[in-house]
Amino acid sequence: MTDQEQATALVQRQAARYREQIEGRVRAAWANGGPRAAKPRGRNDRGGYRYSVTSRDGSRVYTVNVDGFDVGNVACDCPAGQHGTFCWHGAAVLLRLLANREAKRLRSAS
Ligand SMILES: [Zn+2]
């Protein structure tokens, strides 16, 4: 295998793992109420939207800011989210956006 082929294989494996992680978070979001798990809290100061998502055990409420219709535009203040990991709270917000007209607005803005 050439260096280029090895690099391509590496990127493909990483992309597949990343995709599996995102799909797992979306499954968890559906299992925890789907779009209804994300409660709207109005606009944020960047022109995006703010949502609240309650933890699975009900003990904490996390804030999710979304500034575009993409995994990379979701920021949650849960422990995973603070480390830049896409969490199910963020996935729930994207599901909510899909169900709302805000999705169209964010798509056209990005
Ligand atoms: Zn989170």
Backbone and ligand atoms as CSV (ligand in chain L), in Angstrom:
chain,resi,resn,atom,element,x,y,z
A,1,MET,N,N,0.833,-1.207,0.000
A,1,MET,CA,C,0.000,0.000,0.000
A,1,MET,C,C,0.869,1.258,0.000
A,2,THR,N,N,0.543,2.204,-0.837
A,2,THR,CA,C,1.309,3.462,-0.855
A,2,THR,C,C,0.946,4.312,0.363
A,3,ASP,N,N,1.786,5.325,0.616
A,3,ASP,CA,C,1.491,6.244,1.717
A,3,ASP,C,C,0.111,6.888,1.517
A,4,GLN,N,N,-0.179,7.248,0.282
A,4,GLN,CA,C,-1.458,7.911,0.016
A,4,GLN,C,C,-2.622,6.962,0.292
A,5,GLU,N,N,-2.460,5.699,-0.092
A,5,GLU,CA,C,-3.520,4.719,0.162
A,5,GLU,C,C,-3.707,4.484,1.657
A,6,GLN,N,N,-2.575,4.439,2.385
A,6,GLN,CA,C,-2.675,4.256,3.834
A,6,GLN,C,C,-3.367,5.443,4.489
A,7,ALA,N,N,-3.017,6.660,4.037
A,7,ALA,CA,C,-3.641,7.858,4.600
A,7,ALA,C,C,-5.139,7.868,4.299
A,8,THR,N,N,-5.492,7.488,3.085
A,8,THR,CA,C,-6.909,7.452,2.707
A,8,THR,C,C,-7.663,6.447,3.564
A,9,ALA,N,N,-7.066,5.262,3.791
A,9,ALA,CA,C,-7.715,4.246,4.615
A,9,ALA,C,C,-7.901,4.737,6.042
A,10,LEU,N,N,-6.879,5.450,6.557
A,10,LEU,CA,C,-6.958,5.994,7.916
A,10,LEU,C,C,-8.111,6.981,8.028
A,11,VAL,N,N,-8.197,7.904,7.071
A,11,VAL,CA,C,-9.264,8.907,7.092
A,11,VAL,C,C,-10.630,8.226,6.991
A,12,GLN,N,N,-10.721,7.194,6.157
A,12,GLN,CA,C,-12.008,6.511,5.997
A,12,GLN,C,C,-12.429,5.813,7.289
A,13,ARG,N,N,-11.442,5.204,7.995
A,13,ARG,CA,C,-11.787,4.556,9.269
A,13,ARG,C,C,-12.250,5.587,10.294
A,14,GLN,N,N,-11.525,6.718,10.359
A,14,GLN,CA,C,-11.911,7.758,11.326
A,14,GLN,C,C,-13.279,8.335,10.997
A,15,ALA,N,N,-13.545,8.551,9.716
A,15,ALA,CA,C,-14.845,9.090,9.304
A,15,ALA,C,C,-15.962,8.119,9.666
A,16,ALA,N,N,-15.704,6.817,9.509
A,16,ALA,CA,C,-16.719,5.814,9.834
A,16,ALA,C,C,-16.998,5.808,11.335
A,17,ARG,N,N,-15.913,5.926,12.146
A,17,ARG,CA,C,-16.116,5.975,13.605
A,17,ARG,C,C,-16.919,7.214,13.997
A,18,TYR,N,N,-16.564,8.367,13.409
A,18,TYR,CA,C,-17.265,9.625,13.702
A,18,TYR,C,C,-18.740,9.497,13.337
A,19,ARG,N,N,-19.014,8.908,12.196
A,19,ARG,CA,C,-20.406,8.725,11.760
A,19,ARG,C,C,-21.169,7.828,12.740
A,20,GLU,N,N,-20.508,6.742,13.185
A,20,GLU,CA,C,-21.159,5.842,14.148
A,20,GLU,C,C,-21.478,6.570,15.443
A,21,GLN,N,N,-20.537,7.425,15.903
A,21,GLN,CA,C,-20.777,8.182,17.139
A,21,GLN,C,C,-21.987,9.101,16.989
A,22,ILE,N,N,-22.057,9.813,15.877
A,22,ILE,CA,C,-23.172,10.737,15.654
A,22,ILE,C,C,-24.485,9.961,15.578
A,23,GLU,N,N,-24.477,8.839,14.857
A,23,GLU,CA,C,-25.700,8.036,14.748
A,23,GLU,C,C,-26.132,7.525,16.113
A,24,GLY,N,N,-25.158,7.173,16.968
A,24,GLY,CA,C,-25.475,6.717,18.312
A,24,GLY,C,C,-26.147,7.807,19.139
A,25,ARG,N,N,-25.644,9.044,19.004
A,25,ARG,CA,C,-26.237,10.168,19.746
A,25,ARG,C,C,-27.651,10.449,19.256
A,26,VAL,N,N,-27.863,10.329,17.966
A,26,VAL,CA,C,-29.213,10.568,17.428
A,26,VAL,C,C,-30.167,9.480,17.927
A,27,ARG,N,N,-29.705,8.228,17.965
A,27,ARG,CA,C,-30.552,7.155,18.519
A,27,ARG,C,C,-30.893,7.442,19.975
A,28,ALA,N,N,-29.896,7.884,20.755
A,28,ALA,CA,C,-30.145,8.193,22.166
A,28,ALA,C,C,-31.136,9.340,22.301
A,29,ALA,N,N,-31.026,10.336,21.419
A,29,ALA,CA,C,-31.955,11.469,21.476
A,29,ALA,C,C,-33.386,10.984,21.222
A,30,TRP,N,N,-33.565,10.121,20.236
A,30,TRP,CA,C,-34.903,9.574,19.980
A,30,TRP,C,C,-35.403,8.783,21.178
A,31,ALA,N,N,-34.495,8.016,21.814
A,31,ALA,CA,C,-34.891,7.196,22.960
A,31,ALA,C,C,-35.270,8.057,24.163
A,32,ASN,N,N,-34.790,9.316,24.193
A,32,ASN,CA,C,-35.049,10.197,25.334
A,32,ASN,C,C,-36.063,11.294,25.010
A,33,GLY,N,N,-36.942,11.033,24.068
A,33,GLY,CA,C,-38.018,11.981,23.783
A,33,GLY,C,C,-37.963,12.635,22.415
A,34,GLY,N,N,-36.874,12.431,21.689
A,34,GLY,CA,C,-36.769,13.008,20.350
A,34,GLY,C,C,-36.866,14.524,20.381
A,35,PRO,N,N,-37.529,15.136,19.390
A,35,PRO,CA,C,-37.596,16.605,19.326
A,35,PRO,C,C,-38.177,17.221,20.591
A,36,ARG,N,N,-39.077,16.516,21.274
A,36,ARG,CA,C,-39.740,17.077,22.458
A,36,ARG,C,C,-38.789,17.234,23.642
A,37,ALA,N,N,-37.639,16.567,23.588
A,37,ALA,CA,C,-36.668,16.691,24.681
A,37,ALA,C,C,-36.017,18.076,24.701
A,38,ALA,N,N,-36.048,18.784,23.590
A,38,ALA,CA,C,-35.418,20.112,23.488
A,38,ALA,C,C,-36.465,21.198,23.678
A,39,LYS,N,N,-36.314,21.971,24.767
A,39,LYS,CA,C,-37.277,23.036,25.078
A,39,LYS,C,C,-36.715,24.384,24.620
A,40,PRO,N,N,-37.448,25.102,23.765
A,40,PRO,CA,C,-36.948,26.382,23.250
A,40,PRO,C,C,-36.774,27.421,24.353
A,41,ARG,N,N,-35.654,28.158,24.296
A,41,ARG,CA,C,-35.377,29.247,25.246
A,41,ARG,C,C,-35.043,30.542,24.503
A,42,GLY,N,N,-35.512,30.664,23.295
A,42,GLY,CA,C,-35.339,31.918,22.567
A,42,GLY,C,C,-34.034,31.993,21.796
A,43,ARG,N,N,-33.726,33.212,21.341
A,43,ARG,CA,C,-32.522,33.425,20.541
A,43,ARG,C,C,-31.325,33.611,21.463
A,44,ASN,N,N,-30.135,33.264,20.970
A,44,ASN,CA,C,-28.919,33.621,21.695
A,44,ASN,C,C,-28.344,34.907,21.103
A,45,ASP,N,N,-27.259,35.406,21.706
A,45,ASP,CA,C,-26.749,36.718,21.278
A,45,ASP,C,C,-25.976,36.645,19.967
A,46,ARG,N,N,-25.867,35.468,19.376
A,46,ARG,CA,C,-25.192,35.343,18.078
A,46,ARG,C,C,-26.189,35.189,16.927
A,47,GLY,N,N,-27.478,35.311,17.252
A,47,GLY,CA,C,-28.495,35.156,16.217
A,47,GLY,C,C,-28.971,33.724,16.043
A,48,GLY,N,N,-28.420,32.814,16.854
A,48,GLY,CA,C,-28.872,31.430,16.822
A,48,GLY,C,C,-29.994,31.224,17.834
A,49,TYR,N,N,-30.124,29.979,18.282
A,49,TYR,CA,C,-31.193,29.649,19.217
A,49,TYR,C,C,-30.620,28.943,20.441
A,50,ARG,N,N,-31.362,29.050,21.550
A,50,ARG,CA,C,-30.962,28.414,22.791
A,50,ARG,C,C,-32.067,27.441,23.202
A,51,TYR,N,N,-31.643,26.264,23.655
A,51,TYR,CA,C,-32.598,25.245,24.106
A,51,TYR,C,C,-32.162,24.698,25.461
A,52,SER,N,N,-33.118,24.160,26.210
A,52,SER,CA,C,-32.816,23.409,27.414
A,52,SER,C,C,-33.142,21.942,27.173
A,53,VAL,N,N,-32.244,21.070,27.650
A,53,VAL,CA,C,-32.481,19.628,27.570
A,53,VAL,C,C,-32.203,19.041,28.952
A,54,THR,N,N,-33.168,18.345,29.507
A,54,THR,CA,C,-33.020,17.730,30.826
A,54,THR,C,C,-32.274,16.408,30.705
A,55,SER,N,N,-31.373,16.173,31.654
A,55,SER,CA,C,-30.600,14.934,31.634
A,55,SER,C,C,-31.530,13.732,31.753
A,56,ARG,N,N,-31.026,12.585,31.350
A,56,ARG,CA,C,-31.836,11.371,31.315
A,56,ARG,C,C,-32.459,11.059,32.681
A,57,ASP,N,N,-31.681,11.286,33.754
A,57,ASP,CA,C,-32.194,10.973,35.097
A,57,ASP,C,C,-32.989,12.132,35.699
A,58,GLY,N,N,-33.115,13.214,34.946
A,58,GLY,CA,C,-33.941,14.331,35.396
A,58,GLY,C,C,-33.291,15.258,36.398
A,59,SER,N,N,-32.031,15.032,36.724
A,59,SER,CA,C,-31.408,15.793,37.812
A,59,SER,C,C,-30.774,17.104,37.344
A,60,ARG,N,N,-30.488,17.225,36.042
A,60,ARG,CA,C,-29.823,18.422,35.547
A,60,ARG,C,C,-30.490,18.920,34.263
A,61,VAL,N,N,-30.376,20.226,34.057
A,61,VAL,CA,C,-30.870,20.816,32.818
A,61,VAL,C,C,-29.691,21.475,32.106
A,62,TYR,N,N,-29.437,21.031,30.895
A,62,TYR,CA,C,-28.311,21.557,30.124
A,62,TYR,C,C,-28.796,22.586,29.113
A,63,THR,N,N,-27.928,23.533,28.829
A,63,THR,CA,C,-28.210,24.560,27.828
A,63,THR,C,C,-27.478,24.208,26.537
A,64,VAL,N,N,-28.225,24.195,25.460
A,64,VAL,CA,C,-27.651,23.913,24.140
A,64,VAL,C,C,-27.846,25.132,23.247
A,65,ASN,N,N,-26.751,25.672,22.752
A,65,ASN,CA,C,-26.811,26.756,21.771
A,65,ASN,C,C,-26.596,26.170,20.386
A,66,VAL,N,N,-27.407,26.626,19.439
A,66,VAL,CA,C,-27.253,26.141,18.065
A,66,VAL,C,C,-27.214,27.351,17.141
A,67,ASP,N,N,-26.164,27.412,16.335
A,67,ASP,CA,C,-25.942,28.572,15.474
A,67,ASP,C,C,-25.966,28.215,13.996
A,68,GLY,N,N,-26.307,26.981,13.697
A,68,GLY,CA,C,-26.409,26.554,12.314
A,68,GLY,C,C,-26.926,25.128,12.301
A,69,PHE,N,N,-27.406,24.712,11.144
A,69,PHE,CA,C,-27.998,23.373,11.078
A,69,PHE,C,C,-26.930,22.350,10.736
A,70,ASP,N,N,-26.074,22.090,11.745
A,70,ASP,CA,C,-24.980,21.149,11.519
A,70,ASP,C,C,-24.463,20.687,12.880
A,71,VAL,N,N,-23.934,19.476,12.940
A,71,VAL,CA,C,-23.376,18.936,14.177
A,71,VAL,C,C,-22.341,19.895,14.761
A,72,GLY,N,N,-21.538,20.522,13.911
A,72,GLY,CA,C,-20.490,21.421,14.365
A,72,GLY,C,C,-20.995,22.767,14.860
A,73,ASN,N,N,-22.280,23.048,14.711
A,73,ASN,CA,C,-22.855,24.321,15.146
A,73,ASN,C,C,-23.643,24.187,16.437
A,74,VAL,N,N,-23.504,23.038,17.118
A,74,VAL,CA,C,-24.232,22.783,18.352
A,74,VAL,C,C,-23.249,22.784,19.515
A,75,ALA,N,N,-23.551,23.556,20.561
A,75,ALA,CA,C,-22.687,23.609,21.742
A,75,ALA,C,C,-23.532,23.374,22.989
A,76,CYS,N,N,-23.228,22.295,23.714
A,76,CYS,CA,C,-23.958,21.938,24.930
A,76,CYS,C,C,-23.028,22.134,26.131
A,77,ASP,N,N,-23.610,22.538,27.271
A,77,ASP,CA,C,-22.766,22.765,28.447
A,77,ASP,C,C,-22.692,21.547,29.376
A,78,CYS,N,N,-23.074,20.377,28.874
A,78,CYS,CA,C,-22.891,19.145,29.662
A,78,CYS,C,C,-21.408,18.759,29.653
A,79,PRO,N,N,-20.981,17.832,30.523
A,79,PRO,CA,C,-19.554,17.469,30.563
A,79,PRO,C,C,-18.996,17.033,29.208
A,80,ALA,N,N,-19.739,16.228,28.471
A,80,ALA,CA,C,-19.258,15.801,27.147
A,80,ALA,C,C,-19.170,16.985,26.200
A,81,GLY,N,N,-20.228,17.802,26.209
A,81,GLY,CA,C,-20.270,18.937,25.298
A,81,GLY,C,C,-19.157,19.932,25.560
A,82,GLN,N,N,-18.808,20.103,26.846
A,82,GLN,CA,C,-17.735,21.045,27.179
A,82,GLN,C,C,-16.394,20.579,26.640
A,83,HIS,N,N,-16.281,19.284,26.350
A,83,HIS,CA,C,-15.051,18.765,25.747
A,83,HIS,C,C,-15.171,18.653,24.231
A,84,GLY,N,N,-16.199,19.263,23.674
A,84,GLY,CA,C,-16.333,19.279,22.230
A,84,GLY,C,C,-16.934,18.024,21.631
A,85,THR,N,N,-17.454,17.142,22.501
A,85,THR,CA,C,-18.069,15.919,22.007
A,85,THR,C,C,-19.537,16.164,21.675
A,86,PHE,N,N,-19.980,15.697,20.527
A,86,PHE,CA,C,-21.388,15.814,20.145
A,86,PHE,C,C,-22.197,14.872,21.034
A,87,CYS,N,N,-23.140,15.440,21.808
A,87,CYS,CA,C,-23.893,14.660,22.796
A,87,CYS,C,C,-25.339,14.489,22.336
A,88,TRP,N,N,-26.097,13.654,23.077
A,88,TRP,CA,C,-27.473,13.422,22.651
A,88,TRP,C,C,-28.340,14.652,22.869
A,89,HIS,N,N,-27.922,15.542,23.797
A,89,HIS,CA,C,-28.674,16.788,23.999
A,89,HIS,C,C,-28.633,17.628,22.722
A,90,GLY,N,N,-27.441,17.715,22.145
A,90,GLY,CA,C,-27.295,18.439,20.883
A,90,GLY,C,C,-28.073,17.764,19.766
A,91,ALA,N,N,-28.064,16.436,19.776
A,91,ALA,CA,C,-28.818,15.705,18.753
A,91,ALA,C,C,-30.315,15.993,18.887
A,92,ALA,N,N,-30.802,16.073,20.132
A,92,ALA,CA,C,-32.219,16.370,20.352
A,92,ALA,C,C,-32.581,17.739,19.788
A,93,VAL,N,N,-31.659,18.689,19.940
A,93,VAL,CA,C,-31.907,20.037,19.407
A,93,VAL,C,C,-31.979,20.002,17.879
A,94,LEU,N,N,-31.077,19.232,17.258
A,94,LEU,CA,C,-31.137,19.143,15.789
A,94,LEU,C,C,-32.440,18.484,15.350
A,95,LEU,N,N,-32.905,17.491,16.102
A,95,LEU,CA,C,-34.195,16.869,15.776
A,95,LEU,C,C,-35.317,17.889,15.897
A,96,ARG,N,N,-35.236,18.721,16.938
A,96,ARG,CA,C,-36.241,19.764,17.134
A,96,ARG,C,C,-36.218,20.769,15.977
A,97,LEU,N,N,-35.007,21.147,15.564
A,97,LEU,CA,C,-34.884,22.091,14.443
A,97,LEU,C,C,-35.500,21.514,13.183
A,98,LEU,N,N,-35.292,20.216,12.986
A,98,LEU,CA,C,-35.872,19.572,11.817
A,98,LEU,C,C,-37.384,19.725,11.817
A,99,ALA,N,N,-37.970,19.697,13.016
A,99,ALA,CA,C,-39.415,19.773,13.148
A,99,ALA,C,C,-39.905,21.218,13.133
A,100,ASN,N,N,-38.995,22.178,13.196
A,100,ASN,CA,C,-39.372,23.589,13.320
A,100,ASN,C,C,-38.996,24.369,12.074
A,101,ARG,N,N,-39.581,25.521,11.956
A,101,ARG,CA,C,-39.220,26.382,10.836
A,101,ARG,C,C,-37.857,27.029,11.024
A,102,GLU,N,N,-37.291,26.995,12.268
A,102,GLU,CA,C,-35.979,27.579,12.482
A,102,GLU,C,C,-34.917,26.912,11.605
A,103,ALA,N,N,-35.116,25.654,11.289
A,103,ALA,CA,C,-34.128,24.939,10.487
A,103,ALA,C,C,-33.904,25.639,9.156
A,104,LYS,N,N,-34.995,26.069,8.529
A,104,LYS,CA,C,-34.884,26.721,7.222
A,104,LYS,C,C,-34.088,28.019,7.349
A,105,ARG,N,N,-34.372,28.767,8.445
A,105,ARG,CA,C,-33.683,30.031,8.648
A,105,ARG,C,C,-32.182,29.824,8.848
A,106,LEU,N,N,-31.822,28.812,9.666
A,106,LEU,CA,C,-30.404,28.565,9.932
A,106,LEU,C,C,-29.707,28.043,8.685
A,107,ARG,N,N,-30.396,27.221,7.902
A,107,ARG,CA,C,-29.798,26.715,6.657
A,107,ARG,C,C,-29.484,27.857,5.715
A,108,SER,N,N,-30.423,28.791,5.586
A,108,SER,CA,C,-30.221,29.878,4.635
A,108,SER,C,C,-29.165,30.859,5.132
A,109,ALA,N,N,-28.931,30.879,6.461
A,109,ALA,CA,C,-27.958,31.815,7.021
A,109,ALA,C,C,-26.544,31.286,6.894
A,110,SER,N,N,-26.381,29.970,6.790
A,110,SER,CA,C,-25.026,29.401,6.777
A,110,SER,C,C,-24.531,29.127,5.368
L,1,ZN,ZN,ZN,-24.890,17.663,26.185
